[in-house]
Amino acid sequence: MFRRSIVKLMGTPLLWAADRSSRRPPIPDTAHSPFVSLIQVIANPKDFDGLRIRVCGYLGGNGLDKSLGIYVSELDGRVGVISNSIDLWLHSNEDEKNLMSLSKNYVIFSAVYHAPRPLSDFNGGFDQIRDLRRWAAGDNVE
């Protein structure tokens, strides 16, 4: 009995160290965030929860209100396939005006992703959007 309690006491610091190392580091504030496909984010939301990542997609209306979302493809955005989109959470009118001017275009940006809660009807959301710009490589050539 005494031996078991000694082993437990010796193992406790190891468990504490493992718990501390499994916590995520603070969100880096750089433009060099890892580039991730929207499909990867939608398929594995817990893997990216709370991380700053760089994504590219079609910017369009996301629902019946004036909200915006980033879609996997232009077709998804034009027809409103919300299951293939992630919400953009804006915190100021300036952000909203900037995004509205780029609406109906492919865009590339870095942002912090927040996974949806269990049994949610959406794919999470992005906030703290930085380095937003139009991505000309995705535009159709006529």
Residue pairs with C-beta under 8 A, 6 or more apart in sequence:
24 50
24 51
27 50
27 51
27 52
27 112
27 128
28 52
29 52
30 52
31 110
31 130
31 131
33 51
33 52
33 53
33 54
33 110
34 53
34 54
35 53
35 54
35 55
35 56
36 48
36 53
36 54
36 55
37 55
38 55
38 56
38 57
38 70
38 71
38 72
38 84
38 86
39 72
40 47
40 48
41 48
41 53
41 55
41 86
41 113
41 123
41 124
42 72
42 84
42 86
42 123
45 113
45 115
45 116
45 123
45 124
46 115
48 113
48 115
49 113
49 114
49 115
49 124
50 112
50 113
50 114
51 112
51 113
52 110
52 111
52 112
52 113
52 128
53 110
53 111
53 113
54 108
54 109
54 110
54 131
55 70
55 108
55 109
55 110
55 111
55 126
56 106
56 107
56 108
56 135
56 138
57 70
57 71
57 72
57 73
57 106
57 107
58 70
58 71
58 72
58 73
58 74
58 76
58 77
58 104
58 105
58 106
58 107
58 138
59 68
59 69
59 70
59 71
59 77
59 88
59 99
59 102
59 103
59 104
59 105
59 106
59 107
60 68
60 69
60 71
60 77
60 78
60 80
60 85
60 103
60 104
61 67
61 68
61 69
61 77
61 80
61 103
62 68
62 69
62 82
62 85
62 87
62 88
63 69
63 80
63 82
67 87
67 88
68 87
68 88
68 90
68 96
68 99
68 100
68 103
69 77
69 82
69 85
69 86
69 87
69 88
70 85
70 86
70 88
70 107
70 126
71 77
71 81
71 84
71 85
72 84
72 85
73 84
74 106
74 138
74 140
75 81
76 84
76 85
77 85
77 104
82 122
83 123
85 123
86 113
86 122
86 123
86 124
86 125
86 126
87 122
87 123
87 124
87 125
87 126
88 99
88 111
88 125
88 126
88 127
88 129
89 114
89 125
89 126
89 127
90 96
90 99
90 127
90 129
91 127
95 129
98 132
99 129
99 132
102 132
102 134
105 134
105 135
105 138
105 139
106 134
106 135
106 136
106 137
106 138
106 139
107 132
107 133
107 134
107 135
108 131
108 132
108 133
108 135
109 129
109 130
109 131
109 132
109 133
110 129
110 130
110 131
111 126
111 127
111 128
111 129
111 130
112 126
112 127
112 128
113 124
113 125
113 126
114 124
114 125
114 126
114 127
115 124
116 122
116 123
116 124
